[in-house]
Amino acid sequence: MEQARTSLGFTSKTDTVIFALREVVRRSRVDDLKALMGRVSFEFDPADIRAKDRRQP
């Protein structure tokens, strides 16, 4: 705990634990997104999207 706290520059154990938990969640989300690579097809025409944006009030 002390090594993590000093490495991260935090002064409290609470901040260290909160940071670590957020990092675990972030990495899990990144892994989930990586698993979708190649499965999601996203085709668009930027000019068409710009034209639609201008037509909406």
C-alpha angles and dihedrals in degrees: 000000000000093000091051092046094052093041091055094042096239124143098205134057090223092060090048093052093045091050092048093050092049089050091052091052092046092051091048090053091049090051090050091052091047089054089058093055110118093013098078119068115202115179121169143153111230092206091054092050092050091050092051092050091055094051095056115087 
